[in-house]
């Protein structure tokens, strides 16, 4: 069996594919981090974000939305000057706003429960045989994106949201020829 072709031959990318991508996340903060990083990835390659992920975690205080929700202009300026992350002012400001939106959802019903309710608590298991079959977005990602934006989130369009659903394991899009396809289903 072969792993999904997008993993390429970069050891960091292979480890991410084999150990993280598609494994169901059930922790609200971990889900929020994954969504934020997918937002930063928009317009870039995922390997760029992956290589900077630890810098992001340090710069954003471990992606603690409770801390980030209280940030303002001084933190935006600090982050916009940090060469260890993607210095996109709009994405930085969106992350602060997204932390506030996360707080509202977390208080209402829990962010993890909110997201997992869209898939009735279980990962959607797709059966793709070729990368060309995997969609960039789905009706589900359109609906979740729309609801997230209604709740105040930014940088979470349908394509970004679908990439997040795949990465966070709400959707299993490992190819059926990939050894991870079955393994992530057992991890649910």
N, C-alpha and C positions, 0 to 999 in steps of 0.2 A: 504494500500500500504506500501511496505517496501523500505527503502533506499538501495542503492547498498551495497552489503555485504562487500566490501573492507573497508568500513568506520569503521567497528568494533564497539567497545564500548568506546574508548578513547574520552573524551569530545572535545579535541582539533581537533581530526580527524573528528568527527561528525560535528563540526562547520565548518571546512574547506569544507567538502563534501556538507553540506547544503547551505552554503553561498557563496562559491567561485568557487569550482571545476566545470568547464563546463560553467560558466557564461562568455559570450563573452567579451574579452578585446579588446578595440579599440585604446588604448593609446600605442604609440611606446615604451615608456620607461617601461611601465608595462609589455608589451610583452617581452621586452628584459630581464627584471628581471626574469620573469617566465622561459624563456629559459635558463638563467644562472643557476638558482636554479635546474632545471631539470638536467643540466650537472653535478652539484655538487652531485646530488642524485645518479648518475650512480654507481652501485655496492653497494648501501646502500638502506635502506628503506626510503620511503617518510616521514614517521613520524619523522625520525632523522632530516631531513632538516626542516620540519615544526616547530619542537621544537627549532631549532636554527635560524629560519628566521629573527627574530628581531636582533639577534647578527650579522647576515649577513648584514642586512640593515645598521646597525651602522658601521660595519667594512668597507663596500663598499660605504660609503657616500650616502646612500639612493639609491643605484644602479643608480647613475648618470653617464651614459656612457661618457658624455663630460668630466667629471673629471677623471674617471678611464682610459680613453684613454691616458692621459698624465703620467700615473704612470710608474714606472720602478722597478729596483732592490730593492731600499729601501722599497717600499710598499709591494713587494713580501715577503721580510724578515719579515716585521711587521705582515702581514697576516699569514705567515707560523708559527708564534709564538702565534697566537691568539687562545686560547682554546675554544672560543665561536663559532667558525666556523669549517668547515671541512678543515683541514690543509694539503690539497693535493697540493703540489707545481705546478704540471702540470695543475690542474684545476684553480688555482689562476692565473698562467701565461696566460692560455687560456682566462680567463675573461678579462684580459687587452687587449689581441689581439681581442677578440670578441667586445669589446667596440670600437676599431678602425674600425672594419668591420661594426659595427652598424652605425658609423658616415658616412661611405661611402654610405651605403644604405639610411640612413636618408636624406643625401644631395641630392641623386639621385632622390628619389621618396617618401620618408617616409617609415620607417620600418613597421608601421602598414599597410599601403597600400600594400607594397611588400608582406607581409604574407597573408593578406586577399584576394589578387588577386588570390592566389592559389586555393581558394574555391569560387571564383566569388562573394566575398563580403558577403556571407551568410554561417552560420554554416552548416556543413554536419550533417544531423540528422539520426543517426542509430537507429535501433529498436531491440536491443538485449534483450533477455528474461533471459539469464543466463550469469554470469561472464565468463564462459568457452567459450562463443561465441565471446567475445571481443578479437580482434587480438592484438598482441604485436607491430606490425608494419603493414603498408599498402603501396601500391604503391605510394600514396600521400606522406607519411612520407619519403619514400626512395627518391622521387624526391626533396622534400624540403630539406632534409638532404644533398643531393648531391649539390644542389645549394648553400646552406649556406656554405658548406665546400669550394666550388669553390670561394666564396666571402671572404674566410679567417676565417670562424668560425671553432672552435674546440669543442670537447665534445658535438657533436650534431648528433650522429648516428641515423639511422632510428627508433630504439626503443625509444631513448631519445626524438627524435623529435615527435613521435606519442604521448608519454606521455605529452609533451608540448602542442600539438594540443588539446588533451582532456582537460587538465587543463585550457587552455586559451580560451576554448569555440569555437575554430574553428571546432571542431568535438563534437557533443553531444553523448557521450557514457554512459550517465546515462541509467540504465536499464529501460525498459518501465514500470516495476512495481514500479519504484522509483518516489516519488512525484516531484522530481527535474527535471525529464525528460521534462515535459511540461513547468515548470516554467522557465528553462533556454532558452527555445525556445521563450518565450514571452520577454525575456530580450535582445534579439538581436537587 
